[in-house]
Amino acid sequence: MNAALATEWLKLRRSRLWWTTLLAATVAAALAGLFLFIGQNPDRARNLGLLGAKGQLVNVPTDVAGLLNLLGQILTIGGVFIFGILAVWIFGREFADHTIKDLLALPTSRTSIVAAKFVVVAAWSALLTSYTFAVGIVVAAILRLPGWSWSVIGTGLFQLLAAVAMTVGLVCVLALATSAGRGYLTGIAAMILIVFTAQVVAALGYGQYYPWSVPALYIGVAGPAAGHVGVAGVAGVIVVALASVAATLAWWRHADQTR
């Protein structure tokens, strides 16, 4: 397991993906700061050309809690792409490079290889979330947002981590799609389908029953945070995440690799 973890981490570190996802997280924090700046100074933003004459302001409280909640919304919706691309790349690279048989010929169990891939996905997602939170705090200080308190920061951080954890758990199904399809395309297609169906189901009012809509509803995309998700919604997310990991492990252990 240690060898598998070291190998997967080395592959990520030497790829372009780590700084690409880091750049995406930076842009997410910058966008949140921009929206808060516009909300604080609508007239100045309009004079600077940041808000058109017919533009509408984002309805977000211009305080620390509002910034952290907006970060959570951006990472929850955009995180399907950021964390999803990460999972698709980590599980699809060997198929794209045609090195899957070489990997499986090593004296390391398939279970360890798959477990290491999931650990790297989770670890890098956690680092990206922590980085985004830190940048968000810096942005809040630069904008001199009101509402600083340990309770506000603690609550915002907890909701951010919970929403991202659910999002990362749900993108585990992309690992299964990528593996079963033996390449990036099936994983990317599944990711687009998830984003589309999550928006449609949430718009129809059944998002609390559809696992891929739950994180966005939890963080408050459609209203106050944590106000639209029940136990059934959270349980559905957990079931999907665990089933995706188990199914991916089973596929790697039993599937024939002919290429």
C-alpha positions in Angstrom: 0.0 0.0 0.0 2.9 2.4 0.8 4.4 1.8 -2.6 1.1 2.3 -4.4 0.5 5.5 -2.5 4.0 6.8 -3.2 3.6 6.0 -6.9 0.1 7.6 -7.3 1.3 10.7 -5.5 4.4 10.9 -7.6 2.3 10.7 -10.8 0.1 13.5 -9.6 3.0 15.7 -8.6 4.8 15.3 -11.9 1.6 15.9 -13.9 0.1 19.2 -15.0 -3.1 18.4 -13.1 -2.0 19.5 -9.7 -1.3 23.1 -10.7 -4.3 23.2 -13.0 -6.7 22.3 -10.2 -4.8 24.7 -7.9 -5.4 27.4 -10.4 -9.1 26.5 -10.6 -9.3 26.8 -6.8 -7.6 30.2 -6.9 -10.1 31.4 -9.5 -13.0 30.2 -7.3 -11.8 32.2 -4.4 -11.1 35.2 -6.6 -14.6 35.0 -8.1 -16.1 34.9 -4.6 -14.2 38.0 -3.6 -15.3 39.8 -6.8 -18.9 39.1 -6.1 -18.5 40.4 -2.6 -16.7 43.5 -3.8 -19.5 44.2 -6.2 -22.1 43.7 -3.5 -20.2 46.1 -1.2 -19.6 48.8 -3.9 -22.2 48.5 -6.7 -21.7 52.0 -7.9 -17.9 51.7 -8.0 -18.1 48.3 -9.6 -20.4 49.8 -12.3 -17.9 52.6 -12.9 -15.1 50.1 -13.2 -17.1 48.2 -15.8 -17.5 45.1 -13.5 -21.3 45.5 -13.5 -23.3 46.4 -16.6 -26.1 48.9 -16.5 -28.6 46.0 -16.6 -26.5 43.7 -14.5 -28.0 42.1 -11.3 -26.1 41.8 -8.1 -25.5 38.4 -6.5 -27.8 38.1 -3.5 -25.0 37.2 -1.0 -24.5 38.9 2.4 -21.4 41.0 2.3 -19.8 39.6 5.4 -17.4 36.8 6.3 -20.2 34.3 6.6 -21.5 35.2 3.2 -18.1 34.8 1.6 -17.6 31.4 3.1 -21.0 30.3 2.0 -20.4 31.5 -1.5 -17.1 29.6 -1.5 -19.0 26.5 -0.6 -21.5 27.0 -3.4 -18.7 27.5 -5.9 -16.8 24.5 -4.8 -19.9 22.3 -4.6 -21.1 23.0 -8.1 -17.7 23.6 -9.7 -16.2 20.9 -7.6 -17.9 18.3 -9.6 -15.7 19.3 -12.4 -12.5 20.0 -10.4 -12.7 16.8 -8.3 -14.3 14.9 -11.1 -11.5 15.6 -13.5 -9.0 14.6 -10.8 -10.8 11.2 -10.3 -11.1 10.6 -14.1 -7.4 11.4 -14.7 -6.1 9.3 -11.8 -8.2 6.2 -12.8 -8.0 6.7 -16.6 -4.3 7.5 -17.1 -3.1 3.8 -17.4 -5.8 3.1 -19.9 -5.0 6.1 -22.0 -1.3 5.4 -21.9 -1.8 1.6 -22.5 0.2 0.8 -19.4 -2.6 -0.9 -17.4 -1.1 -4.4 -17.9 2.3 -3.2 -16.8 0.8 -1.8 -13.7 -1.1 -4.9 -12.8 2.0 -7.0 -13.4 3.7 -5.4 -10.5 3.9 -7.2 -7.1 1.2 -5.0 -5.6 -2.4 -6.1 -5.2 -5.1 -4.6 -7.3 -7.0 -3.6 -4.1 -4.0 -1.6 -2.9 -3.6 0.1 -6.3 -7.3 1.2 -6.3 -7.3 2.2 -2.6 -4.2 4.3 -3.2 -5.9 6.1 -6.1 -8.9 6.9 -3.9 -6.7 8.1 -1.1 -4.9 10.5 -3.5 -8.2 11.8 -4.8 -9.4 12.5 -1.3 -6.1 13.9 -0.1 -5.7 16.3 -2.9 -9.3 17.4 -2.8 -8.9 18.1 1.0 -5.7 20.2 0.2 -7.5 22.1 -2.5 -10.4 22.9 -0.2 -8.1 24.0 2.6 -6.2 26.2 0.2 -9.4 27.8 -1.1 -10.6 28.4 2.5 -7.3 30.1 3.3 -7.4 32.3 0.2 -11.0 33.1 1.1 -9.9 34.3 4.5 -7.3 36.5 2.9 -9.8 37.9 0.5 -12.2 38.7 3.4 -9.4 40.5 5.2 -8.5 42.5 2.1 -12.1 43.5 1.6 -12.5 44.3 5.3 -15.7 42.3 5.5 -17.6 42.5 8.8 -18.7 39.6 10.9 -15.3 38.2 12.1 -15.7 35.7 14.9 -14.4 32.2 15.6 -17.9 30.8 15.6 -18.7 32.3 12.2 -15.4 31.0 10.7 -15.9 27.6 12.4 -19.4 27.2 11.2 -18.5 28.3 7.7 -15.5 25.9 7.6 -17.6 23.0 8.8 -20.3 23.5 6.2 -17.7 24.0 3.5 -15.9 20.7 4.4 -19.1 18.8 4.7 -20.4 19.9 1.3 -17.0 19.2 -0.3 -16.8 15.8 1.4 -20.2 14.9 0.0 -19.1 16.1 -3.5 -15.9 14.1 -3.4 -17.8 11.0 -2.3 -20.2 11.4 -5.1 -17.5 11.8 -7.8 -16.2 8.4 -6.8 -18.8 7.0 -9.3 -16.7 8.6 -12.0 -13.8 6.3 -11.0 -16.1 3.4 -11.8 -17.3 4.8 -15.1 -13.7 5.6 -16.2 -12.5 2.1 -15.2 -15.4 0.2 -16.8 -15.1 2.4 -20.0 -11.3 1.9 -19.9 -10.6 5.6 -20.6 -11.3 9.2 -20.0 -14.3 9.6 -22.3 -16.8 7.5 -20.3 -15.7 9.3 -17.1 -16.2 12.8 -18.6 -19.5 11.8 -20.2 -20.7 10.5 -16.8 -19.6 13.8 -15.2 -21.5 15.9 -17.7 -24.6 13.7 -17.2 -24.4 14.1 -13.4 -24.2 17.9 -13.6 -27.1 18.0 -16.0 -29.4 15.7 -14.1 -28.5 17.3 -10.7 -29.7 20.7 -12.0 -32.8 19.3 -13.6 -33.9 17.3 -10.5 -33.2 20.2 -8.2 -35.3 22.5 -10.4 -38.2 20.0 -10.2 -38.1 20.1 -6.4 -36.8 16.6 -5.7 -33.2 17.5 -5.2 -33.2 16.3 -1.6 -33.8 12.8 -2.8 -31.2 12.8 -5.6 -27.7 12.3 -4.1 -25.9 14.5 -6.7 -28.2 17.5 -5.9 -27.8 17.1 -2.1 -24.4 19.0 -1.6 -25.6 22.1 -3.4 -28.8 22.1 -1.5 -27.0 21.6 1.8 -24.6 24.5 1.3 -27.6 26.8 0.4 -27.7 27.3 -3.3 -31.5 27.3 -3.2 -31.9 29.0 0.2 -30.4 29.0 3.7 -27.5 26.6 4.2 -28.4 23.1 5.6 -32.1 23.9 5.4 -33.2 21.7 2.5 -31.5 18.3 3.2 -32.8 15.6 5.5 -31.3 12.4 6.8 -32.5 10.5 3.7 -30.5 12.9 1.5 -27.2 12.5 3.4 -27.7 8.8 3.7 -28.2 8.6 -0.1 -24.8 10.4 -0.6 -23.1 7.9 1.8 -24.6 4.9 0.1 -23.6 6.1 -3.4 -20.1 6.9 -2.3 -19.5 3.5 -0.6 -21.2 1.6 -3.4 -19.0 3.4 -6.0 -15.8 2.6 -4.1 -16.8 -1.0 -3.6 -17.9 -1.5 -7.2 -14.6 0.1 -8.5 -12.6 -2.3 -6.3 -14.6 -5.3 -7.5 -14.2 -4.3 -11.2 -10.4 -3.9 -10.9 -10.1 -7.2 -9.1 -12.2 -9.3 -11.5 -12.1 -7.5 -14.9 -9.9 -8.9 -17.6 -7.3 -6.5 -19.0 -6.7 -7.3 -22.7 -4.8 -4.2 -23.7 
